[in-house]
Amino acid sequence: MLDDMDVKILRILQIDCTRPVAEIGKEVGLSTTPCWRRVQKLEEAGIIQRRVAILDAQQVNAGVTVFVSIKTDQHSHAWLEKFHSAVADFPEVIEFYRMSGEVDYLLRVAVPDIAAYDAFYKRLISRVDIAKVSSAFAMEQIKYTTALPLQFAQLRHEPRAERTVA
């Protein structure tokens, strides 16, 4: 179960996971060793999945974001595995979701330009049958974060009857 101290540590790590443990501990009111133990437990529990560098998409020539909505009329297990495998092979696909509602799948694709997206699209449809594809190009990124909201983290383990709405 996460406590206030865990949440404080996670908040700091989501902003900058390269900060020294001693510095994080000082900020949250712990000495280095207990802070390090908490970070290790958060990693062991799978709450911290990995530590990464977040790159500037423009500077690595992947600044065009395309949201790709996919509808399919095939829902067999074999087709799903083939489709999932195909999508996993494309480094341009940086997010991939199975959806409810009108769209079956939503992909977020990062490419340098429309021509690169067109090449991606042609490779994708050559690998798997898709009923309908709709692409929307992001014109401007208004907000982007990898930091998850942590105000819900401690509610996760409380019994439902004890939860209160603020």
Summary of the structure (lengths in Angstrom):
residues: 166
radius of gyration: 20.6
end to end distance: 21.0
largest distance: 57.3
contacts: 370
relative contact order: 0.16
helix: 39%
strand: 16%
